[in-house]
Amino acid sequence: MDPDTQVTKPSQPGQGCRRRVKRFRCLDRTAVNDDTFNTSIRKFLKLVGVSSQREIERIVGEAMAAQALKGNETLPVVMTLELPTLGVKVDFKSEIQLE
């Protein structure tokens, strides 16, 4: 195997990789393919971003039509990222300004 593509073992448990390699990244002693990993994350984020924007626009439009909003509000918003396999759940909080 080409030395540039080898994943190095940590010298002590929990230490991670000792050096970064060309094609693989060590994450907590596990090798992943950088290209596959990053492409998959980007696809997920694009799906979340586009779908979320459409839903927010639809919901705000319906609320405006029903006169539940005046159009000058600032709406608190929370996006939750969950990775059930890893037991991770993270909230991202912000605001959406209508005016």
C-alpha positions in Angstrom: 0.0 0.0 0.0 1.2 3.5 -0.8 2.5 5.2 2.4 0.5 8.4 1.5 -2.8 6.5 1.8 -2.1 4.5 4.9 -4.0 5.2 8.1 -1.7 5.4 11.1 -2.6 3.8 14.4 -2.7 6.0 17.5 0.1 5.4 19.9 -2.3 5.5 22.9 -6.1 4.7 23.0 -8.2 7.7 22.4 -5.4 9.7 20.9 -6.7 9.6 17.3 -4.5 9.7 14.3 -0.9 10.8 14.6 -0.9 12.3 11.1 -3.4 13.2 8.4 -3.2 11.1 5.3 -4.1 12.0 1.7 -7.3 10.0 1.2 -8.5 9.0 4.6 -9.2 10.8 7.8 -9.0 9.3 11.3 -12.0 10.0 13.4 -11.7 8.4 16.8 -9.5 5.6 15.5 -11.7 4.9 12.5 -10.8 5.6 8.9 -13.4 7.2 6.6 -13.2 8.2 3.0 -12.9 12.0 3.0 -14.6 12.4 -0.4 -17.5 10.1 0.3 -18.0 11.6 3.8 -17.9 15.2 2.7 -20.1 14.7 -0.3 -22.7 12.9 1.8 -22.7 15.7 4.3 -23.1 18.4 1.6 -26.0 16.5 0.0 -27.7 16.2 3.4 -27.2 19.9 4.1 -28.5 20.9 0.7 -31.6 18.8 1.3 -32.2 20.3 4.7 -31.5 23.9 3.5 -33.7 23.8 0.5 -36.5 21.8 2.1 -36.5 24.0 5.2 -36.6 27.2 3.3 -39.6 26.0 1.3 -41.4 24.9 4.4 -40.8 28.2 6.2 -41.9 30.2 3.1 -45.1 28.1 2.9 -45.9 28.3 6.6 -45.3 32.0 6.8 -47.3 32.6 3.6 -50.3 30.7 5.0 -50.0 32.6 8.3 -50.0 35.9 6.4 -53.0 34.8 4.4 -54.8 33.9 7.6 -53.8 37.2 9.1 -52.0 35.4 11.9 -48.9 37.5 11.2 -48.7 41.2 10.4 -45.5 40.9 8.3 -43.2 42.8 10.6 -42.5 40.1 13.2 -39.2 38.4 14.1 -39.9 34.7 14.5 -37.7 32.5 16.7 -36.7 29.3 15.0 -35.0 26.1 16.1 -33.4 23.5 13.9 -32.6 20.1 15.5 -29.9 17.9 14.2 -30.2 14.3 15.4 -27.9 11.3 14.7 -29.9 8.5 16.5 -27.2 5.9 15.9 -24.8 8.0 17.8 -27.2 9.3 20.4 -26.6 12.9 19.4 -29.2 15.7 19.3 -28.1 19.3 18.8 -30.4 22.4 18.6 -29.5 25.4 16.5 -31.4 28.5 17.5 -31.9 31.7 15.5 -34.5 34.2 14.3 -36.2 34.9 11.0 -37.1 38.5 10.4 -40.1 39.3 8.2 -39.2 42.9 7.8 
